[in-house]
Amino acid sequence: MTEEVIRIVKKSIFINLLFLFAVLNPLTAEGRAALVIGNGAYTGVPSLANPPNDAEDMAKTLKEAGFEVVLLINADLAEMEAGLDTFTTLLKGKDTALFYYAGHGVQVAGENYLIPVKETIENEAQVKSRGVALGDVLDRVKISGVKTALMFLDACRNNPFPGSSRSGTRGLSVVATPRDIESLIAFATEPGYTAEDGDGRNGIFTAALLKCMKEPGINITDMMAKVRSEVMEETKNQQAPNSVLRLNKPFFFIDAAALAEKAQAASMQAAADLAALEKQIADQQVQIDAEKNKSKKSALEVEQQKQQALQAAKKLEAENLAKEAERQKLAADNARQIALQKQSADQAAIQKAGRACRIGRDATRRTGKTCPEWRLRKPRCTY
């Protein structure tokens, strides 16, 4: 094999590996944008070890899930405001906006503020002028025109000044979700409580969040239930993440069905490209057999060797993509089966609640006393 042919083989394999990596990337960045902030290098208040790690790992995970990400680490007030401006511009034409913050946060008069680094804050007035109001972030997202807004706040503390951890006294206050867009606002713990940093690379809430976000085919509502469960288990029920949801449609960070469809399309395209190349090589062989001029025949044979080297790389690519398509299909089928089982279980629970309500209603009419089962009926029950 000539040096030229070897060069062609190496180049073809490299290009096809890049193509395979692109195919295996779950989604494109089109339609999804995120602003991720991790503040830990505080000077006027106790520093925090984990938020920069949390933000870096979150940005990486979101990019893998198809988000275009603006990442800020240890941002001061000017940098946070500039980041918000960039994020607002980035949201134009997008379907989904995501905001993630890890660091100190305080609650003043029912309003939540995110604390930049390098700020000296000693009273409530300074919080309002030197912090970033969470309401402002939410307003920017609302007016951007996105269809879905997601906010994750690992900043559930309201007094960062006395202690050395993330803990404060009462945590952040509840934030109302927008009425006109699909939305979720998730807190590291319940309103009025504080979150723990943990001993690992990430905060306890963010560690669970990162783990669950990477699971293909899990709807975000089920994902947050899983996050809550894992955090409560890790903290022995001392910390319980809280989510405020207004979601009527499922949202997946990694949609198993979409992955399977994309992998199948790539596999079919690779097979078609390979078939076209094999036909081209066969046509070249006909030309070689018919050529009488030795010089021209030799040139055709060299060109055919290059095409055969490319064929070997294309064949490897087609085989890898076929395997990936099958793997993604199995994952999608499994996710679909789990969803159907959950739907069946939910319907059974609704029917059971309905029966309990009917019994409670009848008992109430007979005795004049309210039945506990009826009083605690499910919201979706018609009775």
N, C-alpha and C positions, 0 to 999 in steps of 0.2 A: 504494500500500500504506500503510495507516494506521500510526501510531506503535505502537499496540497490537500489530498484526500483526508489525511489525519486532521488537518486544521478544520476542514469542513465538518467532520464528525464531531469534534470537540465543540465547535460553534453551535451546531445543531442541537446537541444534547443540552448545552447551557441555555439556549433559547427555549427549548421545550420544557426544561425544568422551571424556568421563569413563568412560562405559560401555565404549567400545572399549579404553581404556587398561586397564581392569580385566580385560577378556577376554584381552588380550595378556600380562598378568602370568602367568608360567608356572604357578604353583600358589598355592593359598591357604596361609595360615600354619598352618592346622590340622594337627597331627600332627608338626610340626617345630619345634625350639627350639635356640638356640645361645647360648653364652657366648663373647664375643670380647674378648680383652685385648691391648692394645698398650702396653708400657712402654718408654719411651726417656729420659725426663727424670730420670735418676739423678743423685744428688749424691755419695754415698759411693763410687761406682764410675763408670767412664767412661760418659758418656751415649751414646745410640744415636739416630741420625736417623730411621731407617726404621720402627720398630715402630708408632708412632702412625698413620702413613700406611697401613701394612699392615693394621692393625685396622680403620680407617675404610673402606678399600676392600673388605675381607673382609665387614664388616657389610652394606655396600650390596649386594654380590653375593649374599650369603645371603638377604637380604630379597627380592631379585628371584627367588630360587629357592624362595620360600615359607617361609622360616624366620622365626620370631619371635625377635628378637635382643636380648640384653642386651650392651651395649657399654661397655667400661671403657677409658679412655685415661689413661695415667700414674697408675695406681692404687697407693695405699699398701696396707699390710697390712690395715688395717680395711676399706678399700674392696673389696679382693679377696675378703675373707671375706664381706662383705655381698653382693657380686655372686654368690658361690657359693650363698649362701642363697636369693637371688632366683631363680637358675637352677634350683636344686633344686625350688623351689615351682612354677616354670614347667613343669617336666618332667611334672607329674602329668597323666596321660591322653594324653601324647604318644607317638608311635611312634619318633621319631628324636631323638637328642641329639647335638649337635656342640659340641666345645670347641676353640677356636683360641687360641694364645698366641704372641706375638712379644715378645722382650725377653731379658734375661739369665736364664740357668738354670744351676744347678750340680748336680753329682753328688757325693753324700756317702755313702760306704758302700753303694754300689749303689742308692741312692734318689735320685730326681730332685726338685729343688726349684726353684720359680719365684720369682724375686726381685722383690719390690715396690719401688717408688721410695721415697725418703726413709728407707731403712733402712741403718744402718751395720753391716756384717758383716765381722768380722775373723777368725773361726775357725769350725770345723765346728759347734760347739754353737750358735753364733748363727745359722748357716744353718738349723738345725732349728727354732729358736724364732721366727725372723723371716722365714722363707720359707714358701711354700705348697707342701706336698707334692703331687706329681702323683698319688701313690697315693690321696690323699684325694679329689681330683677324680674319679678313676676309681671309687672306692667310692660316691660320691654318685650317679654315673650308673648304676651297677649296681643300686642299691637303688631307683631311681626307677620301675622297671618298663618302661622303653623296650625296644623290640625291636631297635633298631640304635643303636650308639654309634660316633661318629667323632671322632678327636682329631688335630689338626694342630699340630705343635710346631716353630716357627721359632726355637728357643732352644737349639740344639745347641752348648753351650759349658759348661765346668765351672769356669772360673776367670776371671771378668770383671774381676778387680782389677788385673792387671799392665798390660794393654794398653788401646788406645783403640777397638778394633773389637769385633765380636761374637765374635771368635775366642777360644778358651780353649786348654786343653792336651789334653783328651781327649774332650770332648763329653758328651752324655747317655748314660745306660745304657739297655739294652733294657727294654721294659715288656711284660709278658705280657698278652695279650688275654684278656678274660673268656670263660669257657667256656659260659656260659648265654645269651649274647646275640650277635647278629651284630655284629662289631666290626672297626674298622680304626684303627690308631695309626700316624701318619705322622710321620717325623722329617725335618728339612731336610737331614740327611746321615746317613751310616752311624754305628753306635755306635762311640764312641771317637774320632770325628773332629769337626771344627768347621765351621760354616757361614759363608758370606760375606755381608756386607751388600749389596754391589753399589754401583754409582754412581748408580742411578736413584731413582725415588720409592719403590720397593718393594725388599725383599730379594729375592735371586735366586730362592730357593725359592718365596716367596709370589707373586712376579710370574708364574712359570710356573703355579702352582696356580690363581690367579685367571683366567688366560687359558683354561686347560683346563676349569675348572668351568662356564664360560659356553657350552661347546659342547653343543648339544642331542643327546640320544640316545647319549651315551657312558657306558658303565658305569664305576663308580668304580675297578675294578681296572685296566681299560684306561687310564683317566684318569691313575692314578698312574704307570703305566709310561711314559706320554707325558710327565708332569711330570719323571720321573727322566731321561729322554732329553734333554729340553730343558735341564735344569739342568747335566747333564754336558757338553753341547755348549757352553753358555755359559761354563762354568768350565774348559773343556779337560780334563775328567775329574778335576778336583781336588775336586769335591763331587758326591756321589751320594746323593740322597734315599733313605731306607729306609722300608719299610712293613711292619708286622706285621699280617697279615690273618687274620680268622676269619669269612669271608663265604660263606655258601652260597646266597645269593640276590642277584640284581643290584640295584644301587642307582644311581639317576640323580639328579643335581642338577636337571637339566632333561630330563624324559622326553618325547622327541619324539612318541611315540604318544599320550600324555596331552594334550599341547598340541594335536595335531591333532583329537582327540576333542572337546576343550573348544571349540576354534574352530568346528568343524562344528556343535556344538549351539547356539552363540551365533548363527551364521549362520542356522540354521533358525528360531530364535526370532525373530530380526529380520525374516525373510521373513514369518512368520506374523503378527507385529504390523503389518507394512505392509499385508498383505492385509486384516486386520480394519479398519484405518483407512480403506483405500480403500472398503470396503463401507459404512462409516459415512458417508463423504463422499457416496457415491452415494445413500444413503437420505436424506441432508439435501437433496440436489438434488431428489428426488421431493417432499419437503415444501415446498421453495421454489416449485416449479412449481405445486403445488396451492394455495398460500396466496394469498388474495385481498386480505387486509388489508396495505396498503403498509408500515405500521410494523412489523408482525410479520415481513413478508417481508424487510425491510431488516435486522432483527435476525438472522434466520436466515442471511442472506448474509454478515454480519460474522462470525458463528460459523463459517461454512463457510470463510471466508478464513483463520481461525486454524487450522482443521483442515488446510487445504491447505498452510499453512506448515509445520505439523508433519509432514505427509506428505513434503515435500521433504527435511526433515532425516532422517526415517526411511528414505527411499530411499537417501540418501547413506550412512547407517549400514549398511544392508543390503548395499550394494555393497562397502563397505570390509571388512565381515566375511566376505563371500563370497570376496574376494581373499585375505584372511588365512587362511581355511580351506583354500583351495587351496594356498597357500604352505606351511602347516604339514603338509598331506597329503604334499606332495612331499618335505619334510624328513624326515617319518616313514618314507616309503617308502625313502628313501636310507639312513637309519639302519638300517632292517630289512635292507636288502640288504648293508650292511657287516657287520652281525652274522652273517648267514648265511654270508658269505664267510669270516669269521673262524672260525665254527664248523666249516666244511668244512676249513679249513686246520688247525685243532686236531685234528680227527679223522684227517686224513692224517698229521699228525706222530705221533699215538698209534699208528697202524697201522705207520708206519715204525719207530718205537721197538720195537714188538712183534716185527717181523721181525728187527731187530738183536738183540733179546734171545734169540730162538729160535736164531739163528745162533751167538750167544755161548754159549748153554747147550750146544748140540750140540758146539761146539768144545771146551768145557771138559770135557765127558764123554769126548771122544776123546783129548785131550792131557793132561788133568789140570792145565792152566794156565787161570787166569781171564782171560777175554777182556775188554779194556777196554770194549768196547761193551756187554757184558752187565753189567759192574760199574756202569756209568753209566746203567743203564736208567731210563726215566721212572717216577715214582712210581705213575702210573695204569696202567702196564703190568702184565698179569696174570702175566707170567713171572718 
